[in-house]
Amino acid sequence: MSEKHDPYSSLRIQRFRRFLIASALVRMGTAAQGLAIGWEMYDRTGQALSLGMVGLVQAIPMLLFTLPAGYLADVFDRRKLMMLSLAGATLTSLGLAIFSWYQFPVTWMYALLFLDSSLLRIGSPAQRAITPLLVPDELFENAAKWSTSLMQITGIAGPAIGGFIIAFNIQAAYVLSAFSSLGFILFLTTMTLPPAPRSERGNMFAQIAEGLRYVRDQKLLLGAISLDLFAVLLGGAVYLLPIFARDIIDLETIGLSPEAALGWLRAAPAVGACIIALLMAYLPPIRHAGRALLLCITGFGAATIVFGLSQNFWLSLVMLALTGAFDNVSMVIRRVISQMSTPNQMRGRVQAVTAIFVGSSNEIGGFESGAVAQVFTPVISVVSGGIGTLLVVAAWTGLFPSLRKLGSLSSLTQEEPSTTAASKNG
């Protein structure tokens, strides 16, 4: 390790450290809720398509509201916007607990889940755009590594806790999510952001279009986020885990209940991601980021294929851990590219576009996986998705040479758009 490399450099900044902890607790609660809703829908319907519907009702708000939310993040107070979003999510999580307790029809549960996802979309671009303001530019790669590390730690804790909670009381997982978002609101009331350029309020559709043009013109950014979109869209094995835990993987030899096995399987990607994220935080900055990104997406697809073919619990667990490890490296690279190559006054809109590419691919990928599993089999769904991911990597290697040639992430610069809206200090 170089003497000049301080693996804890971003964590020494108090406001970043506190923000990191508060946001991690929310992700833990959200992960527990996500596990609970998937298990409950499959338990009540017995259909693989119900798991796909969980993804679909969360993907539609992503497509409808994320771009307007990006505009709001660039022209309004990002901290207050997050608080409003979290307050709504707190109420909808409590609503899910009530609806679940009284066994409301599943269509009502889907409707409330749609509302929950819609409210979260309002604050998502603002949260993404806030992070670069908390640390100096030269420390942002290190901050991104620690952010993903803690995110993966909570990704372990959330599903693992959720798996044990739903074995006793499924409604408690929804309540946990509500309390975690309420805690983040309380933290944000004490937080002050540093001054930064912000766009003037104007025609929302024109300014959204400006953000879309910016992403279109930045080929490196476009290549990175579109690669993630198709990889996650095709590799949505996580949404089918209740089926694998209950019907496919052999659990008799290890003595686990399907509920407990689901918790461990759901946590496995986060375990792998956490290990590699901690390792990355201690290593110097990535020197060949483009090559690393393409190799990691390739590994993600290959591990997905092996998981789909496996009936052994331990092999399945390892393959899921590898998907998490590979995805974490690509996440860090994509995050640094999308935030450090974008001016602050456009970060909300650009992060909204990025969120649509990345976030909707998770939910739509879940629907795609559930639909293919319903028509064919869960194994065919997962394996074909992994093969598709490998084909996408091969295509993107030729379509985006700037992505393939990307070296150090510290070489990224913020390029002003040709028609940037007037900005002000905010």
Residue pairs with C-beta under 8 A, 6 or more apart in sequence:
1 7
1 282
1 283
1 284
2 284
5 284
5 285
6 12
6 142
7 142
7 281
7 282
9 139
9 142
10 16
10 135
10 139
10 140
10 142
10 143
10 146
11 17
11 20
11 146
13 134
13 135
13 139
15 134
15 191
16 131
16 134
16 135
16 143
18 187
18 191
19 130
19 131
19 134
19 187
19 191
20 146
20 147
20 150
21 150
22 183
22 184
22 187
22 188
23 127
23 184
24 150
24 151
24 153
24 154
25 154
25 180
25 183
25 184
26 86
26 180
26 181
26 183
26 184
27 151
27 154
27 155
27 158
28 154
28 155
28 157
28 158
28 161
28 180
29 93
29 158
29 176
29 177
29 178
29 179
29 180
29 181
30 158
30 177
30 180
30 181
31 154
31 155
31 157
31 158
31 159
31 162
32 158
32 159
32 161
32 162
32 165
32 173
32 176
32 177
33 93
33 96
33 162
33 173
33 174
33 176
33 177
34 158
34 162
35 158
35 159
35 162
35 163
35 166
35 173
35 262
35 263
35 266
36 162
36 165
36 166
36 170
36 173
36 174
37 54
37 96
37 109
37 113
38 51
38 54
38 239
38 241
38 242
39 166
39 170
39 242
39 259
39 262
40 100
40 109
40 166
40 170
41 50
41 51
41 53
41 54
41 106
41 109
42 48
42 50
42 51
42 242
42 243
42 246
44 50
44 106
45 106
47 374
48 240
48 243
48 370
48 373
48 374
48 378
49 370
49 371
49 374
50 106
50 370
51 239
51 240
51 242
51 243
51 366
51 369
51 370
52 239
52 366
52 367
52 368
52 369
52 370
52 371
52 373
52 374
53 110
53 367
53 370
54 110
54 113
54 239
54 366
55 236
55 239
55 362
55 363
55 364
55 365
55 366
55 367
55 369
55 370
56 363
56 364
56 366
56 367
57 110
57 111
57 113
57 114
57 117
58 113
58 114
58 117
58 363
59 360
59 362
59 363
59 364
59 366
59 367
60 114
60 117
61 114
61 117
61 118
61 120
61 121
62 117
62 121
62 355
62 356
62 359
62 360
62 363
63 356
63 360
64 118
64 121
65 118
65 121
65 122
66 121
66 124
66 125
66 352
66 355
66 356
66 359
66 360
67 208
67 211
67 212
67 349
67 352
67 353
67 356
68 204
68 208
69 81
69 121
69 122
69 123
69 124
69 125
69 126
69 348
69 352
70 125
70 208
70 211
70 348
70 349
70 350
70 351
70 352
70 353
70 355
71 204
71 207
71 208
71 211
71 348
71 349
71 352
72 81
72 122
72 125
72 126
72 348
73 81
73 125
73 126
73 129
73 347
73 348
73 349
73 351
73 352
74 129
74 198
74 199
74 207
74 345
74 346
74 347
74 348
74 349
75 198
75 199
75 200
75 201
75 202
75 207
77 426
78 126
78 127
78 129
78 130
78 193
78 348
79 126
79 130
79 188
79 191
79 193
81 122
81 123
81 126
82 123
82 126
82 127
82 130
82 184
82 188
83 123
83 185
83 188
83 189
84 122
84 123
85 119
85 120
85 121
85 122
85 123
85 124
85 126
86 123
86 181
86 182
86 184
86 185
86 188
87 181
87 185
88 115
88 116
88 119
88 120
88 122
89 116
89 119
89 120
89 177
89 178
89 181
90 178
90 181
90 182
90 185
91 178
92 112
92 113
92 115
92 116
92 119
93 116
93 174
93 175
93 177
93 178
93 181
94 174
94 175
94 178
95 112
95 115
95 116
96 109
96 112
96 113
96 116
96 174
97 171
97 172
97 174
97 175
97 178
99 108
99 109
99 112
100 109
100 170
100 171
100 174
101 171
121 355
124 351
124 352
124 355
124 359
125 348
125 349
125 351
125 352
125 355
126 348
128 339
128 347
128 351
128 354
128 355
129 339
129 344
129 347
129 348
129 351
130 193
131 143
131 147
131 339
132 140
132 339
132 340
132 344
132 347
133 193
133 194
133 196
133 344
134 143
135 142
135 143
137 340
138 410
140 336
140 339
140 340
141 285
141 286
141 332
141 336
141 340
141 409
141 410
142 281
144 332
144 335
144 336
144 339
145 277
145 280
145 281
145 332
146 277
146 281
147 335
148 273
148 277
148 328
148 331
148 332
148 335
149 274
149 277
149 278
149 280
149 281
151 273
152 270
152 271
152 273
152 274
152 277
152 324
152 328
153 270
153 274
154 270
155 267
155 269
155 270
155 273
155 274
155 324
156 267
156 270
156 271
156 274
158 270
159 263
159 266
159 267
159 270
160 263
160 264
160 266
160 267
161 176
162 173
162 176
162 263
162 266
163 259
163 260
163 262
163 263
163 264
163 266
163 267
164 260
164 263
165 172
165 173
165 176
166 173
166 259
167 257
167 259
167 260
195 425
195 426
196 344
196 425
196 426
197 343
197 344
197 345
197 423
197 424
197 425
197 426
198 344
198 345
198 423
198 424
198 425
198 426
199 207
199 345
199 346
199 421
199 422
199 423
200 421
200 422
200 423
200 424
202 421
207 349
207 421
208 349
208 352
210 346
210 349
210 417
210 419
210 420
210 421
211 346
211 349
211 350
211 352
211 353
212 349
212 353
213 417
214 342
214 346
214 349
214 350
214 417
215 221
215 222
215 225
215 350
215 353
215 354
216 222
217 417
218 341
218 415
219 400
219 402
219 403
220 337
220 341
220 400
220 402
220 403
220 406
221 337
221 338
221 341
221 342
221 350
222 400
223 396
223 399
223 400
223 402
223 403
224 293
224 333
224 334
224 337
224 338
224 403
225 334
225 338
225 353
225 354
225 357
225 358
226 357
226 396
227 293
227 294
227 297
227 330
227 392
227 393
227 396
227 400
227 403
228 297
228 330
228 331
228 334
228 357
228 358
228 361
229 357
229 358
229 360
229 361
230 361
230 388
230 389
230 392
231 297
231 300
231 301
231 330
231 389
231 392
231 393
232 327
232 358
232 361
232 362
232 365
233 361
233 364
233 365
233 368
234 301
234 365
234 368
234 384
234 385
234 386
234 388
234 389
234 392
235 300
235 301
235 304
235 323
235 365
235 385
235 386
235 388
235 389
236 362
236 365
236 366
236 368
236 369
236 385
237 244
237 304
237 307
237 308
237 320
237 323
237 369
237 382
237 385
238 266
238 269
238 366
239 365
239 366
239 369
239 370
240 369
240 370
240 373
240 378
240 381
240 382
241 262
241 265
241 266
242 262
243 373
243 378
244 265
244 316
244 378
245 251
245 258
245 259
245 261
245 262
245 265
246 258
246 262
247 378
248 311
248 378
248 379
249 261
249 265
249 310
249 311
249 312
249 313
249 316
250 311
250 312
250 313
251 257
251 258
251 261
251 313
253 313
254 313
254 314
256 264
256 313
261 313
264 317
265 316
265 317
265 320
268 316
268 317
268 318
268 320
268 321
268 324
269 320
269 321
269 323
269 324
269 327
270 324
271 321
271 324
272 320
272 321
272 322
272 323
272 324
272 325
272 328
273 324
273 325
273 327
273 328
274 324
274 328
275 321
275 325
276 324
276 325
276 328
276 329
277 328
277 332
280 286
280 328
280 329
280 332
285 408
285 409
285 410
286 292
286 332
286 333
286 408
286 409
287 407
287 408
288 406
288 407
289 333
289 336
289 337
289 406
289 407
289 408
289 409
290 402
290 403
290 404
290 405
290 406
290 407
291 404
291 406
292 329
292 333
293 329
293 330
293 333
293 334
293 403
293 406
294 393
294 396
294 397
294 403
294 404
296 326
296 327
296 329
296 330
297 326
297 330
297 389
297 392
297 393
298 389
298 390
298 393
299 322
299 325
299 326
300 322
300 323
300 326
300 327
300 330
300 389
301 386
301 387
301 388
301 389
301 390
301 393
302 386
302 390
303 319
303 320
303 322
303 323
303 326
303 386
304 319
304 323
304 382
304 383
304 385
304 386
304 389
305 382
305 383
305 386
305 387
306 315
306 319
307 316
307 319
307 320
307 323
307 382
307 386
308 378
308 379
308 381
308 382
308 383
308 385
308 386
309 379
309 383
310 316
310 319
333 409
334 354
334 358
336 409
336 412
337 406
337 409
337 412
338 350
338 351
338 354
339 347
339 351
340 409
340 412
340 414
341 412
341 413
341 414
341 415
342 350
342 351
342 414
343 414
343 415
343 416
343 417
343 420
345 420
345 421
345 423
346 417
346 420
365 385
368 385
369 381
369 382
369 385
370 381
372 380
372 381
372 384
372 385
373 380
373 381
396 403
397 404
